[in-house]
């Protein structure tokens, strides 16, 4: 790479993207910051996702680094490509992960296209992951900081989308990132990491979702079919959930925690069990499509490691490609495999110390 190359870095107003911009500048690139506004809230008073505050922090960081920064509004694209999917999945009783889709449809889609108009040779983000270039195109691999690795959220991007991407934090620990931010007096040095879905933030999830989908209350029943309570709407619950059910301490029942084990959409019933048992365990799953990043592993069936949720340790499994999808069987049963979430597969490659993420698919 030529040191005069232009890199457009996605600045979110957080510490990771701030340090990514700093590192690129120090490496001699011509760095431009680009802030994305992906959500417009009619009632801003109800929102904990303070885009205006994040934009202010992004401007302060870029100003301190002496690099230009621009803001672009992708709210329309986000609603069409991500939020509509989010709502449709909840209508089906599934638990979607819109952050995964946002990476494919926004950050490495319209964002990359806009960056090109700004003269970008490369784009960069503050994700903790890495890219290797080999036969078959760009390959996504784990970051050095296993606790912060974000390959799970990038399982739906294509090899082509990763072709001109730089991840400056690939070989860094989070503690190093914080230390650099403090040393360089970046205003985001002590800013907490964002959690959850940005457009929901820390606001009341039920209240937010009820503005877009009508709630349909119904019965909560135990695995024997006995009615033991009422739910506010199946869309508000997910498999394995044990908090917020409102059915603790039922007279005459076993005094233990209750868990969601199933949703019956036809009867509009939430099925629960007192005490965790085999109802929450799965040996296998099928995916709705399976996106492959880089070259496809040889054979119809492969040994790999699979995550069914972020931060879960990757589990030993056998993956069989089934047309556009995949069937995955685990060596050991897995807890609360949730339809709508993503099953993401990893393989070891000779000569490379960390696992390669070969892609993933939405769990059926």
HELIX and SHEET records of a PDB file:
HELIX    1   1 UNK A   15  UNK A   26  1                                  12    
HELIX    2   2 UNK A   44  UNK A   46  5                                   3    
HELIX    3   3 UNK A   51  UNK A   65  1                                  15    
HELIX    4   4 UNK A   75  UNK A   78  1                                   4    
HELIX    5   5 UNK A   79  UNK A   83  3                                   5    
HELIX    6   6 UNK A   84  UNK A   91  1                                   8    
HELIX    7   7 UNK A   98  UNK A  102  1                                   5    
HELIX    8   8 UNK A  103  UNK A  110  3                                   8    
HELIX    9   9 UNK A  111  UNK A  117  1                                   7    
HELIX   10  10 UNK A  151  UNK A  154  5                                   4    
HELIX   11  11 UNK A  174  UNK A  183  1                                  10    
HELIX   12  12 UNK A  205  UNK A  210  1                                   6    
HELIX   13  13 UNK A  234  UNK A  236  5                                   3    
HELIX   14  14 UNK A  278  UNK A  280  5                                   3    
SHEET    1   A 5 UNK A  69  UNK A  73  0                                        
SHEET    2   A 5 UNK A  30  UNK A  37  1                                        
SHEET    3   A 5 UNK A   6  UNK A  10  1                                        
SHEET    4   A 5 UNK A 122  UNK A 125  1                                        
SHEET    5   A 5 UNK A 165  UNK A 167  1                                        
SHEET    1   B 8 UNK A 130  UNK A 134  0                                        
SHEET    2   B 8 UNK A 137  UNK A 141 -1                                        
SHEET    3   B 8 UNK A 356  UNK A 363 -1                                        
SHEET    4   B 8 UNK A 281  UNK A 292 -1                                        
SHEET    5   B 8 UNK A 325  UNK A 335 -1                                        
SHEET    6   B 8 UNK A 315  UNK A 322 -1                                        
SHEET    7   B 8 UNK A 301  UNK A 307 -1                                        
SHEET    8   B 8 UNK A 342  UNK A 347 -1                                        
SHEET    1   C 4 UNK A 227  UNK A 231  0                                        
SHEET    2   C 4 UNK A 218  UNK A 222 -1                                        
SHEET    3   C 4 UNK A 269  UNK A 274  1                                        
SHEET    4   C 4 UNK A 258  UNK A 264 -1                                        
END                                                                             
